[in-house]
Each structure stands twice: as C-alpha cells, then as structure tokens.
Amino acid sequence: MPTHEPDRRETGPSLERILGLIDPGMLDVVVAPRGTGVPVTDVVLHDPGEEREDDGARAAAGLILLAVGVEAASPEALDVLRAADRAGAAAVVMRPGARGPRAELVEAAGRGRTALLTRRPGQGWTEVLGRLRTALVHSGPAGTAGVAGLRPGDLSGLANTVADLVGGAITIEDPQSRVLAYSRLDHEPDPMRRLTILGQEVPRWRVDELRASGFFRTLWSTEDVVRLPADDRYAERLAIAVRHGSEVLGSIWAAADGRPLAEDAAAALRTAARAAVPHLSHHQTWGRAAARAREGAVHALLRGDVRSAREAGVTADRPYTVVVAEAYDGRGGEAYDGRGGDGRGAGAYDAQDAGSAGRRVLDVLALQAAAYRPGCVTARSGRRLYVLVPAGDGEADPARALLASARSVPREVVLAGAGPVAAGPAGLPASREAAELVVRVLRERAARLPAGEARSAVAAYDEVVPEATVLRLLDRVEPLWGSLSGPVHAMVEHDRAHGSAYGDSVTAYLDASCDTGTAARRLNVHPNTLRYRLRRARELFGVDPADPAVRLLVEIGLRLAARRSHRAGSP
C-alpha cells in the first residue's frame, strides 16, 4: 500500500487531533493511507455539483468532506472518494450501510491520499458536523483553554476576564439576543443592562429599535467593533460579533460600568471575539448536553448518590447549603397549595412544565446564582430551582444574599428557602429536604392570604423550625389518618358533602385563642353566627373545642383536609 507525505503547504491541526476531541465511536477510520497525522483546515458538506477541475484542489485541500446521502456500499461512493482524492481532501466521511464499505472502495482509498471514514449508526450528520467543527476550533490558534486558561465553555469566566480587559460591564449573547453570560456586577447597572440580565434577553422593543436603525445589520456584516453612542437613557456600548468562518456564533457587548471604557477597549474586544470562538462553539455543541448531564448528576446527588458529586461539580471536602426556589405567576394565576412544587409533596422530582413565566424566572435565578459566588451549582425540576451554595470556613449562612436577590425578581412571586450547611456531599439530601420544607411553609403562608396579595418570600430553615416540624408530623400522620374515624372525620366529611363551614368556624375559633369576636371578624360573620356554628358542631359531631384532645384532633384533621382540598382543586 503506497503512502504519501503530507503536503507541507497545508496547515492546521492533525486529523488524529480532531478525532481525539470528538465522542469516541462517532466515526470509524476505515483507511488512512497517509496516516492520521495529516493536517485539517476545515469541515464541510460535500456537494458534487460544486466540483470544478480548475480550482477543486485548492478549494478542498485539507478538508474533511461529509458525503451526506452517500453510502459506502453504493456504486457512487467510489466516484466521491476519487473526486475528494483529486481535490486533496484530508478525509471523506460516508454512511457505512448495512454491509459496510465495498472492497473496491477500500482498495481505492489505500492507493490514494484521502482517508476514508464512516459514520457510526445513530449519529446524525448535523451532530457530526458540529462536533468536528468544534474540535477544529478548539485545536486552532486560540487554543483549547481560550482566554487566561479558561476551561472550554466557561462563558461566565470569559465575561469576567473580558470585563477586566475592557474596563466595563460585559454581556455575551447568542444571535437571538439571549443572554448566555454576563460579568460580575461591580457597579449599579444602567436600566438597559438591568432589564437584559433580569429578563435573560435584550427586551424585544430594544431589539426592534436596533434592527430598525440598521445596527444589527452592521454588527452581523462586519468583523470589527460597532459603537452604540451613549444617549440620555443608556451608557455607551461597544459590540462585536463572534464568528467561526461565515457562521455567527453570538456577540460580545461592553457597556460603561460607572466609568468610561478603556482607551483600548475596542482592541480588547477584537481579541476577545477571537478567543471567544472555542467557548461559544463549545456551548453550541457540547454545552447543552453537558448541562443536562450535570443537572442529572445534581439531582442524583441530592437524592443521596455521593458518587455523582464530581460530575455535579461539587467539591467533596467543601461544605455546602442547598437553596430551593419556586417561581409562580405574580398576576395570581397560580395557586399556592401547600404541596411540593412538583405536585406530589416534598422530595419528589419530575420534569413538569413550569410555564413560560416560571421558566424565565428560574433562568434569572440561575444566572443570579452563577454570579453570586464561584462554585454555585444549579439544577431545575418543574417550577423548582435547586442551588448548591459553597460555604466558606465557619460560614453559617452562605445563602443570605442569594435569598435576598431571589426576593427582588419583579412581577413574579418567588418562594425560596435555604437548608442547613452540610459538611460534605453525604449531608446534601438532608439540607435539600429542609430547604423544601421551608418553601412549603412559605407556600402555606401565602395560601392563607387573600387572592392577589401573595408576595415573594424567603427564609432559612432555622427561622421556620416550628412550622416545618408540624409539616413533618402531618406528613407522617396523613397515611394513618385516612384509616381512622371520629368526630373530626365526621365534621370534615359533612363540610365536603354539603358545603357547610363547621370546620372553618372551629379552626378560626382555635386560631383566635377561643376569642369569639376576633374569630368572627376573621370569618366576616356576626359573633352570634359563629356561636351557633360552634354549638351545632358539638351537637351534630361531638366536636367540643373546650376538650384538649378534640382541639389537637381538629388541628390535625382540618390541616389535612385543607391539604386534600387543595390537591383536588388543582388543575
């Protein structure tokens, strides 16, 4: 089998390097006549209609060609391979087919210069293209680490690093003006930056303004920095598109952050745009899948699987506290029903939809957590966000400031609680359970308020211990309660069947420390009406609020009845 030395005019990372950076098993090397040390310049889709004898070699030299629609066992595969070899391509990738490559194709590849690769079954061409291009970017001049040794895809670290270079506030956005990361908040942001960060995207009306003015057209069509002058509303901004070849991956925005931008801010942004390519490319290709895997590891860790700590990004010998936040529509469209945020009680995990408003709020809270302190880890489930907050040495309340920021999300209701600090991963499930109980306490408080009066609320576990303990007891008693009978059971069933209010009347009376006047005002009835209901409760069911045992059973039974009623009434 003849071999050939690589053309020294070709430059770029080796085919071996590229294949080493993609998922093992995505591609198989069938034949590599020059070995896998040949340089690669780009990855493109092979289009036979674009082949031309005069410039084909120059156009395809060093390329990995993806022969979409071509099966290695088909007659046309040989023509595609020969055309790629004439053009000097580094490799050509085909579908293997059920029978694999034909012997004639393998022999032809061994006599040529172009490596023959096949795509493993189950791998889509779009995914293969994205992974190969990302690997190529990571192997390019910017290097795998990018700016200041950042790990690939560390957009928050990139934003903070660029902010130091530019001397302003940095926002990294995707092509749809959605926020991917922003730099730490050293100064009070101007109104536009605040709106953009809280909404996790540039407000639509602002996008429309910039589009109508031609700003975006200029931004996407130039490789240079575009200036947006300051006006009476907002500070000056500089923006630059981040490109990989002809593809726009996103943009970097710099805003004056309480001080003028540095004189060389534009030059720093140009450098940052080049360095950002591997990070944004990594985010596009691997970031989302990695984020899903990391979320799964966080949930497994919170359930007690300490083996998931490393994948979740949790340091084994560092203390953490768990924060749980739930998001509700602030317009009063959702009920606070005293149950777990997933609808099945504390500790349950599922992926139910939290609604668009809830997802937006959770996105904002996750961004706030990422900016709160290094090492914060987040995961979502339904309308819940879980945050693992690392604690400093001897720090008893590491989540206080994060809880305060959760309370400030506008127009939505956020209920957030923090559990006790856990010494290590093994203690995180207990911290999570305590944080969930805090949120349940806050939800029950909100459920007792008049419609439309609920507000965001936060608390740490040690602030709600009595109420949380009652919830724990009720959780244990509830399975037994249904198998029992007695005066309280009879009263609750009568109220359910006839729509009467004996239970509410007895509850109000006990909550008011047996003060008839106070209880009547809370029920908005005349004191005589309340006295009549209490007398009838004794006559019909034997419920006497003066009896200590009955009072205890009433507290338990009516709380459980309210819990069941909320469940039955929830959509």
C-alpha positions as CSV (number, residue, x, y, z in Angstrom):
1,M,0.0,0.0,0.0
2,P,1.7,3.2,-1.0
3,T,1.9,6.1,1.4
4,H,2.4,9.8,0.8
5,E,3.9,12.6,2.9
6,P,1.5,15.4,3.8
7,D,1.7,18.5,1.7
8,R,3.7,20.9,3.8
9,R,1.8,23.8,2.5
10,E,-1.3,22.6,4.3
11,T,-1.5,23.9,7.9
12,G,-3.9,23.1,10.7
13,P,-4.4,20.5,13.5
14,S,-4.0,16.9,12.6
15,L,-6.8,14.5,11.7
16,E,-5.7,12.5,14.8
17,R,-6.1,15.5,17.0
18,I,-9.6,16.3,15.6
19,L,-10.8,12.7,16.0
20,G,-9.4,12.6,19.6
21,L,-11.6,15.6,20.6
22,I,-15.0,14.1,19.4
23,D,-17.0,11.4,21.1
24,P,-15.4,8.0,20.8
25,G,-17.2,5.8,18.4
26,M,-18.8,8.7,16.4
27,L,-16.6,8.0,13.4
28,D,-14.6,4.9,12.3
29,V,-11.3,5.2,10.3
30,V,-11.6,2.6,7.5
31,V,-8.4,3.5,5.7
32,A,-5.9,6.3,6.3
33,P,-3.2,6.0,3.5
34,R,-1.1,8.9,4.9
35,G,-1.8,8.1,8.5
36,T,-3.9,10.3,10.7
37,G,-1.2,13.0,11.1
38,V,-2.4,14.9,8.0
39,P,-3.4,18.5,8.7
40,V,-7.1,19.6,8.6
41,T,-8.2,23.0,7.5
42,D,-12.0,22.8,7.7
43,V,-15.0,20.6,7.8
44,V,-17.6,21.0,5.0
45,L,-20.6,19.2,3.5
46,H,-19.6,17.5,0.2
47,D,-21.5,18.8,-2.8
48,P,-20.5,17.1,-6.1
49,G,-22.3,19.9,-8.0
50,E,-19.6,22.4,-6.9
51,E,-16.6,20.4,-8.1
52,R,-14.6,22.2,-10.8
53,E,-11.3,20.9,-12.3
54,D,-9.6,24.3,-12.2
55,D,-9.9,25.1,-8.6
56,G,-11.2,21.9,-6.9
57,A,-7.8,21.0,-5.4
58,R,-7.3,24.5,-4.0
59,A,-10.9,24.5,-2.6
60,A,-10.8,21.1,-0.9
61,A,-7.2,20.8,0.2
62,G,-7.0,19.7,3.9
63,L,-10.8,19.5,4.2
64,I,-12.9,16.8,5.9
65,L,-15.7,16.2,3.5
66,L,-19.1,14.9,4.8
67,A,-20.6,12.9,2.0
68,V,-24.2,13.3,3.1
69,G,-26.5,10.8,1.4
70,V,-23.7,8.6,0.2
71,E,-23.4,5.0,1.4
72,A,-20.0,3.3,1.5
73,A,-21.5,0.2,-0.2
74,S,-23.1,2.2,-3.1
75,P,-21.6,2.5,-6.6
76,E,-21.4,6.3,-6.3
77,A,-19.1,6.1,-3.2
78,L,-16.1,5.3,-5.4
79,D,-16.7,8.4,-7.6
80,V,-17.0,10.6,-4.4
81,L,-13.8,9.2,-3.0
82,R,-11.8,9.7,-6.2
83,A,-13.1,13.3,-6.5
84,A,-12.1,14.0,-2.9
85,D,-8.7,12.5,-3.5
86,R,-8.1,14.6,-6.6
87,A,-9.0,17.7,-4.6
88,G,-6.5,16.9,-1.9
89,A,-9.1,16.4,0.9
90,A,-7.8,15.1,4.2
91,A,-10.7,12.8,4.7
92,V,-14.2,11.9,3.4
93,V,-16.9,10.6,5.7
94,M,-19.8,8.3,4.4
95,R,-22.5,6.2,5.9
96,P,-21.3,2.6,6.3
97,G,-24.5,0.9,5.2
98,A,-25.7,-2.5,6.3
99,R,-22.9,-4.3,4.5
100,G,-20.1,-1.9,5.2
101,P,-17.7,-0.4,2.6
102,R,-17.2,-2.3,-0.6
103,A,-13.8,-4.0,-1.1
104,E,-13.2,-2.0,-4.2
105,L,-13.7,1.3,-2.3
106,V,-11.3,0.2,0.5
107,E,-8.6,-0.7,-2.1
108,A,-9.0,2.6,-3.9
109,A,-8.7,4.5,-0.6
110,G,-5.5,2.6,0.2
111,R,-4.0,3.7,-3.1
112,G,-4.9,7.4,-2.7
113,R,-4.2,10.3,-0.3
114,T,-7.6,10.8,1.3
115,A,-8.6,8.9,4.5
116,L,-11.9,7.0,4.3
117,L,-14.1,7.3,7.4
118,T,-17.6,6.0,8.1
119,R,-20.2,7.5,10.4
120,R,-21.5,5.2,13.2
121,P,-25.2,4.3,13.0
122,G,-27.4,6.5,15.1
123,Q,-25.2,9.6,14.6
124,G,-26.9,12.5,12.7
125,W,-24.9,14.5,10.1
126,T,-25.7,17.7,11.9
127,E,-24.2,16.4,15.1
128,V,-21.2,15.1,13.3
129,L,-20.6,18.4,11.6
130,G,-21.0,20.3,14.8
131,R,-18.6,18.1,16.8
132,L,-16.0,18.1,14.1
133,R,-16.1,21.9,13.7
134,T,-16.0,22.4,17.4
135,A,-13.0,20.1,17.7
136,L,-11.3,22.1,14.9
137,V,-11.9,25.4,16.7
138,H,-10.5,24.0,19.9
139,S,-7.4,22.9,18.1
140,G,-6.9,26.3,16.4
141,P,-4.7,29.3,17.4
142,A,-7.0,30.4,20.2
143,G,-6.2,27.1,22.0
144,T,-8.4,24.8,24.0
145,A,-8.2,27.0,27.1
146,G,-9.0,30.3,25.3
147,V,-8.6,33.4,27.4
148,A,-6.5,33.2,30.6
149,G,-6.6,29.4,30.8
150,L,-10.4,29.2,31.0
151,R,-11.9,25.7,30.5
152,P,-13.9,25.3,27.3
153,G,-17.4,26.7,27.5
154,D,-16.8,28.8,30.7
155,L,-18.7,31.8,29.4
156,S,-19.1,33.4,32.9
157,G,-15.3,33.3,33.3
158,L,-14.9,34.6,29.8
159,A,-17.2,37.5,30.6
160,N,-15.4,38.5,33.8
161,T,-12.0,38.2,32.0
162,V,-13.1,40.4,29.1
163,A,-14.6,42.9,31.6
164,D,-11.2,43.3,33.2
165,L,-9.6,43.9,29.8
166,V,-12.2,46.4,28.6
167,G,-12.8,48.2,31.8
168,G,-16.6,47.9,31.6
169,A,-19.6,45.5,32.0
170,I,-19.7,42.5,29.6
171,T,-22.7,40.6,28.3
172,I,-22.3,37.6,26.0
173,E,-25.3,36.9,23.8
174,D,-26.4,34.4,21.2
175,P,-27.6,35.6,17.7
176,Q,-31.2,35.9,19.1
177,S,-30.0,38.5,21.7
178,R,-30.5,36.0,24.6
179,V,-28.0,36.3,27.4
180,L,-25.5,33.5,27.7
181,A,-23.4,35.1,30.4
182,Y,-22.6,38.4,32.0
183,S,-19.7,39.8,34.1
184,R,-19.9,40.3,37.8
185,L,-21.8,43.5,38.9
186,D,-19.2,45.8,40.4
187,H,-21.3,48.9,39.9
188,E,-25.0,49.6,39.7
189,P,-26.0,48.7,36.1
190,D,-27.8,51.1,33.9
191,P,-31.5,50.4,33.3
192,M,-30.9,48.5,30.0
193,R,-28.3,46.2,31.4
194,R,-30.6,45.5,34.4
195,L,-33.5,44.7,32.1
196,T,-31.4,42.5,29.9
197,I,-30.0,40.5,32.9
198,L,-33.3,40.1,34.7
199,G,-35.1,39.1,31.5
200,Q,-32.1,36.9,30.3
201,E,-32.5,38.6,26.9
202,V,-32.5,42.0,25.4
203,P,-36.0,43.4,25.7
204,R,-37.9,42.9,22.4
205,W,-38.7,46.5,22.0
206,R,-34.9,47.3,22.2
207,V,-34.2,44.6,19.7
208,D,-36.7,46.2,17.3
209,E,-35.1,49.6,17.8
210,L,-31.6,48.3,17.0
211,R,-32.9,46.3,14.0
212,A,-34.8,49.3,12.6
213,S,-31.8,51.6,13.0
214,G,-29.6,49.1,11.0
215,F,-27.4,48.4,14.0
216,F,-27.7,44.6,13.8
217,R,-27.2,44.7,10.0
218,T,-23.9,46.4,10.6
219,L,-22.9,44.2,13.5
220,W,-23.5,40.9,11.7
221,S,-21.8,42.1,8.4
222,T,-18.5,43.4,9.9
223,E,-15.7,41.8,11.8
224,D,-14.9,45.0,13.6
225,V,-16.3,46.6,16.7
226,V,-19.5,48.6,16.3
227,R,-20.1,51.6,18.6
228,L,-23.5,52.5,20.1
229,P,-23.1,56.0,21.4
230,A,-24.5,57.0,24.8
231,D,-27.8,58.9,25.0
232,D,-29.9,60.4,27.7
233,R,-31.1,56.9,28.6
234,Y,-28.2,54.5,28.4
235,A,-24.4,54.4,28.7
236,E,-22.2,53.9,25.7
237,R,-21.8,50.4,24.3
238,L,-19.4,48.6,22.1
239,A,-20.3,45.3,20.4
240,I,-18.6,42.8,18.2
241,A,-19.8,39.6,16.5
242,V,-18.2,36.3,17.3
243,R,-17.6,34.3,14.1
244,H,-16.4,30.9,13.1
245,G,-15.9,31.2,9.4
246,S,-19.1,32.5,7.9
247,E,-21.2,31.4,10.9
248,V,-22.1,33.9,13.6
249,L,-22.0,32.3,17.0
250,G,-23.1,35.3,19.0
251,S,-21.8,38.7,20.2
252,I,-20.0,40.4,23.0
253,W,-21.2,43.7,24.4
254,A,-19.3,46.1,26.6
255,A,-21.1,48.9,28.5
256,A,-19.6,51.7,30.5
257,D,-19.8,50.4,34.1
258,G,-19.8,53.6,36.3
259,R,-16.6,54.8,34.5
260,P,-15.5,55.4,30.9
261,L,-14.5,52.4,28.8
262,A,-10.7,51.9,28.5
263,E,-9.0,53.6,25.6
264,D,-8.0,50.3,24.0
265,A,-11.5,48.8,24.7
266,A,-12.2,48.2,21.0
267,A,-8.8,46.4,20.5
268,A,-9.5,44.3,23.6
269,L,-12.9,43.3,22.2
270,R,-11.4,42.2,18.9
271,T,-9.0,40.0,20.8
272,A,-11.9,38.7,23.0
273,A,-14.0,37.9,19.9
274,R,-11.3,35.6,18.5
275,A,-10.7,34.0,21.9
276,A,-14.5,33.5,22.4
277,V,-14.9,31.3,19.3
278,P,-14.0,28.0,21.0
279,H,-16.1,28.8,24.1
280,L,-19.3,29.7,22.1
281,S,-18.7,26.8,19.8
282,H,-18.3,24.5,22.7
283,H,-21.5,25.9,24.2
284,Q,-23.4,25.2,21.0
285,T,-22.1,21.7,20.5
286,W,-21.3,20.3,23.9
287,G,-22.6,22.9,26.4
288,R,-26.3,21.9,26.4
289,A,-25.7,18.2,26.6
290,A,-23.1,18.7,29.3
291,A,-25.5,20.9,31.2
292,R,-28.2,18.3,31.1
293,A,-25.8,15.6,32.3
294,R,-24.6,17.9,35.1
295,E,-28.2,18.6,36.2
296,G,-28.9,14.9,36.3
297,A,-25.9,14.4,38.5
298,V,-27.0,17.2,40.8
299,H,-30.4,15.6,41.2
300,A,-28.8,12.2,41.9
301,L,-26.5,13.8,44.5
302,L,-29.5,15.5,46.2
303,R,-31.1,12.0,46.4
304,G,-28.1,10.6,48.2
305,D,-25.8,9.3,45.4
306,V,-22.5,10.8,46.6
307,R,-20.7,9.2,43.6
308,S,-22.3,11.9,41.5
309,A,-20.5,14.7,43.3
310,R,-17.7,15.1,40.9
311,E,-19.9,15.1,37.8
312,A,-22.2,17.6,39.5
313,G,-19.3,20.0,40.0
314,V,-19.3,19.7,43.8
315,T,-16.0,19.6,45.8
316,A,-16.1,16.6,48.1
317,D,-14.4,18.2,51.1
318,R,-16.2,21.6,51.0
319,P,-19.4,22.5,53.0
320,Y,-22.5,23.4,51.0
321,T,-26.0,24.6,51.7
322,V,-29.0,23.8,49.5
323,V,-31.3,26.6,48.4
324,V,-34.7,25.7,46.8
325,A,-36.7,28.4,44.9
326,E,-40.1,28.1,43.3
327,A,-41.5,30.5,40.8
328,Y,-45.1,31.5,40.4
329,D,-47.0,33.8,38.1
330,G,-47.1,37.1,40.0
331,R,-50.5,38.0,38.5
332,G,-52.2,35.5,40.7
333,G,-52.8,32.9,38.0
334,E,-51.3,30.0,40.0
335,A,-52.3,28.6,43.4
336,Y,-50.1,28.2,46.5
337,D,-51.4,24.9,47.6
338,G,-49.1,23.8,50.4
339,R,-47.7,20.9,48.4
340,G,-44.4,20.3,46.8
341,G,-43.6,22.3,43.7
342,D,-43.9,19.2,41.6
343,G,-47.4,18.4,42.9
344,R,-46.5,15.3,44.8
345,G,-45.1,16.5,48.1
346,A,-41.6,17.2,49.4
347,G,-38.7,15.3,47.9
348,A,-40.3,14.3,44.6
349,Y,-38.6,15.1,41.3
350,D,-40.1,15.4,37.9
351,A,-39.8,17.4,34.8
352,Q,-43.3,19.0,34.6
353,D,-43.5,22.3,32.7
354,A,-43.3,25.3,34.9
355,G,-44.8,27.6,32.3
356,S,-43.0,30.3,30.3
357,A,-43.1,32.9,33.1
358,G,-41.8,30.3,35.6
359,R,-39.0,29.2,33.2
360,R,-38.0,32.8,32.7
361,V,-37.8,33.4,36.4
362,L,-35.8,30.2,37.0
363,D,-33.4,31.3,34.3
364,V,-32.9,34.6,36.0
365,L,-32.4,33.0,39.4
366,A,-29.9,30.5,37.9
367,L,-27.9,33.4,36.4
368,Q,-28.0,35.2,39.7
369,A,-26.7,32.1,41.4
370,A,-23.9,31.7,38.9
371,A,-22.8,35.3,39.5
372,Y,-23.3,35.0,43.3
373,R,-20.1,33.2,44.1
374,P,-17.7,30.7,42.3
375,G,-18.7,27.1,42.7
376,C,-22.5,27.5,42.8
377,V,-24.2,24.6,41.1
378,T,-27.8,24.7,39.9
379,A,-30.4,22.2,38.7
380,R,-34.1,22.5,37.8
381,S,-37.2,20.3,38.3
382,G,-40.6,21.6,37.2
383,R,-41.1,25.1,38.7
384,R,-38.2,24.5,41.2
385,L,-34.6,25.6,41.1
386,Y,-32.1,23.9,43.3
387,V,-28.8,25.7,44.1
388,L,-25.9,24.2,45.9
389,V,-24.0,27.1,47.5
390,P,-20.5,26.6,48.8
391,A,-19.7,27.9,52.2
392,G,-16.5,29.5,53.5
393,D,-14.7,28.3,56.6
394,G,-17.1,28.6,59.5
395,E,-19.7,30.4,57.4
396,A,-23.1,29.6,58.9
397,D,-25.3,31.5,56.5
398,P,-23.7,31.4,53.0
399,A,-27.0,31.9,51.1
400,R,-28.3,35.0,52.8
401,A,-27.5,37.4,50.0
402,L,-28.7,34.9,47.3
403,L,-32.0,34.6,49.1
404,A,-32.4,38.4,49.1
405,S,-31.7,38.6,45.4
406,A,-34.4,35.9,44.7
407,R,-36.9,38.1,46.5
408,S,-36.2,41.0,44.2
409,V,-37.3,39.4,40.9
410,P,-40.0,41.8,39.5
411,R,-43.6,40.9,38.7
412,E,-43.3,37.3,39.8
413,V,-43.7,35.5,43.1
414,V,-40.6,33.6,44.2
415,L,-40.6,31.5,47.4
416,A,-37.1,30.4,48.4
417,G,-35.6,28.6,51.3
418,A,-32.2,27.6,52.5
419,G,-31.3,24.4,54.4
420,P,-28.6,24.0,57.0
421,V,-25.0,23.8,55.9
422,A,-23.9,20.3,55.1
423,A,-20.3,19.3,55.8
424,G,-20.0,17.3,52.6
425,P,-21.9,15.6,49.8
426,A,-23.5,13.0,52.2
427,G,-25.3,15.7,54.0
428,L,-26.8,17.4,51.0
429,P,-30.1,15.3,50.9
430,A,-30.9,16.5,54.4
431,S,-30.2,20.1,53.6
432,R,-32.3,19.7,50.5
433,E,-35.2,18.3,52.5
434,A,-35.0,21.1,55.0
435,A,-35.0,23.7,52.2
436,E,-38.0,22.1,50.6
437,L,-39.8,22.3,53.9
438,V,-39.0,26.0,54.2
439,V,-40.6,26.6,50.8
440,R,-43.7,24.6,51.8
441,V,-44.0,26.7,54.9
442,L,-43.8,29.9,52.8
443,R,-46.3,28.4,50.4
444,E,-48.8,27.6,53.2
445,R,-48.4,31.2,54.5
446,A,-49.1,32.5,51.0
447,A,-52.2,30.2,50.6
448,R,-53.8,31.8,53.7
449,L,-53.5,35.3,52.2
450,P,-56.4,36.9,50.2
451,A,-56.2,36.3,46.5
452,G,-53.7,38.6,44.8
453,E,-51.8,39.6,48.0
454,A,-49.1,37.0,47.9
455,R,-45.6,38.4,47.7
456,S,-42.1,36.8,47.2
457,A,-40.8,35.5,50.5
458,V,-37.5,33.8,51.6
459,A,-36.3,32.2,54.8
460,A,-33.7,29.9,56.2
461,Y,-34.6,26.7,57.9
462,D,-33.7,27.9,61.4
463,E,-36.3,30.7,61.0
464,V,-39.3,28.3,60.5
465,V,-38.4,25.3,62.6
466,P,-41.8,25.0,64.4
467,E,-43.9,25.3,61.2
468,A,-41.5,22.9,59.4
469,T,-41.8,20.4,62.2
470,V,-45.6,20.5,62.0
471,L,-45.4,19.7,58.3
472,R,-43.1,16.8,59.0
473,L,-45.5,15.4,61.6
474,L,-48.5,15.8,59.3
475,D,-46.6,14.0,56.5
476,R,-46.2,11.0,58.9
477,V,-49.8,11.2,60.3
478,E,-51.6,11.6,56.9
479,P,-51.4,7.9,55.8
480,L,-52.8,6.8,59.2
481,W,-55.5,9.5,59.4
482,G,-57.5,8.1,56.5
483,S,-57.9,4.7,58.2
484,L,-59.4,6.3,61.4
485,S,-62.8,7.7,62.2
486,G,-64.3,10.0,64.9
487,P,-65.9,13.4,65.5
488,V,-63.5,15.4,63.4
489,H,-63.7,13.0,60.5
490,A,-67.5,13.2,60.6
491,M,-67.4,17.1,60.6
492,V,-64.9,17.2,57.7
493,E,-66.9,14.8,55.6
494,H,-70.2,16.8,56.3
495,D,-68.5,20.0,55.1
496,R,-67.2,18.3,52.0
497,A,-70.6,16.8,51.1
498,H,-72.8,19.7,52.0
499,G,-70.6,22.8,51.5
500,S,-71.0,23.8,55.2
501,A,-68.4,25.7,57.1
502,Y,-68.2,24.0,60.5
503,G,-64.6,23.1,60.1
504,D,-63.6,26.7,59.1
505,S,-65.5,28.1,62.0
506,V,-63.9,25.8,64.6
507,T,-60.4,26.5,63.0
508,A,-60.9,30.2,63.2
509,Y,-62.1,30.0,66.8
510,L,-59.0,28.0,67.8
511,D,-56.6,30.2,65.8
512,A,-58.1,33.2,67.7
513,S,-57.3,31.5,71.0
514,C,-61.0,30.9,71.6
515,D,-61.9,34.6,71.2
516,T,-65.3,34.6,69.5
517,G,-65.2,38.3,68.5
518,T,-61.7,38.0,66.8
519,A,-62.7,34.8,65.1
520,A,-66.0,36.2,63.8
521,R,-64.2,39.2,62.3
522,R,-61.7,37.0,60.5
523,L,-64.6,35.0,59.1
524,N,-66.6,38.1,58.3
525,V,-69.6,36.9,60.2
526,H,-71.6,38.0,63.3
527,P,-70.3,36.6,66.6
528,N,-73.8,35.0,67.1
529,T,-73.4,33.2,63.8
530,L,-70.1,31.8,64.9
531,R,-71.5,30.8,68.3
532,Y,-74.4,28.9,66.6
533,R,-71.9,27.1,64.3
534,L,-69.8,26.0,67.3
535,R,-72.9,24.8,69.2
536,R,-74.1,22.8,66.1
537,A,-70.6,21.3,65.7
538,R,-70.9,19.9,69.3
539,E,-74.5,18.7,68.7
540,L,-74.0,17.1,65.3
541,F,-70.5,15.7,65.6
542,G,-69.4,15.8,69.2
543,V,-66.6,18.4,68.4
544,D,-66.1,20.4,71.6
545,P,-63.3,23.0,71.3
546,A,-63.0,23.0,75.1
547,D,-61.7,19.4,75.1
548,P,-57.9,19.4,74.7
549,A,-57.9,16.1,72.8
550,V,-60.5,17.3,70.4
551,R,-58.6,20.5,69.9
552,L,-55.5,18.5,68.9
553,L,-57.5,16.3,66.5
554,V,-59.2,19.3,65.0
555,E,-55.8,20.9,64.3
556,I,-54.6,17.8,62.6
557,G,-57.8,16.8,60.8
558,L,-58.6,20.2,59.4
559,R,-55.0,20.8,58.2
560,L,-55.0,17.5,56.4
561,A,-58.5,18.3,55.0
562,A,-57.2,21.6,53.6
563,R,-54.3,19.8,52.1
564,R,-56.6,17.3,50.3
565,S,-58.9,20.0,49.2
566,H,-56.0,21.9,47.5
567,R,-54.9,18.8,45.8
568,A,-58.4,18.1,44.5
569,G,-58.9,21.6,43.3
570,S,-55.5,21.9,41.5
571,P,-55.5,21.6,37.7
